Amino acid sequence: MSENNHDSGFSFYIPMALIAAFLTGCLAISLMDVRENAYSISANGTVSGSELIKYESIVRKSPVYDSDGLRYRMVSSSDLGLGSKSVSQPESVPEKKESSSVEEENNGGELKLPMEHYINFVPHKKDCVAYLTFDDGPSENTDAILDILDYYNVKATFFVIYHKDMEDKYKAIVNAGHTIALHSYSHEYSSVYAGEASFFDEMNRISDYIYEQTGVRTKLMRFPGGSSNTISRKYSRGLMKKLKKSVTERGYVYQDWNVDSRDAAKAKTPPEKLLSNVRNSIGDKKTVVVLMHDSGNKTATTVQALPEIIELFYEKGYSMEKMDINTEQIHHNW
Ligand code: ZN
């Protein structure tokens, strides 16, 4: 369900010496990407490559999608002689050709992440936070999105609507530790924005549905189309102004976004374009809220672009966190 109206811990250990540096200010982000048991280091700022080697690598599992379904391989720093964590490599997992980037294969367009992908991180820049948000789900893409987030150990926020036969996906989002939030029940603008009563009926219905499926009761929300949408005028002029006031009075917290991947703007947008859309609008924002979609639209390329979007934020020194009711609110003012 695209929205044309959208205008837009890793389990790693930080040496004690670095904790002090981190607490005192901005420590430049470094990202060390190690592949094929040989490493190369690209580090900016104060941390040299030789110091980086002392860090423990992150143990992660790499989801791989292929015709046989999902497979994992556990890798760890001990592969590299950098640490002492044990390695678990299921015997059933065949060796795969290493790949340095996500590929979309021709045989069915399945996503493949690298089998082995080692990334080391030093602490992120002070106060630089990116919130990855996914609207309109859950969908057939939810599992892939969750696996990618898990692969990078990133938590995100899902603004969901009602979808038939997707019961397990709501629970999967919550079980994976992400934030689930309200985005209306139907996402049909003619219903959502028919009037104030209709709007709150939509919100109550999705709230109850999320609660039934997950046990989570939330008042975190995103307006379909965002708080600055103009489509609602078609159904009820002046409604958005009223709604912004009344949702707040009723205890809801709404979030817009300030970086748009434009993943729902056009079919089959190349993943590189989504990446550059994000990269070009980060600017000097310390708090970034990225709009993406978990729409299940087969022509969407969100899943293909997501790994590189996540790596972009790591490279830029942002931590990636999930929202909660107390997260700084990013609101549109246009
Ligand atoms: Zn939406």
Boltz pocket constraint, residues with backbone or C-beta under 6 A from the ligand:
constraints:
  - pocket:
      binder: B
      contacts: [[A, 1], [A, 3], [A, 135], [A, 136], [A, 183], [A, 187], [A, 223], [A, 224], [A, 225]]
      max_distance: 6.0
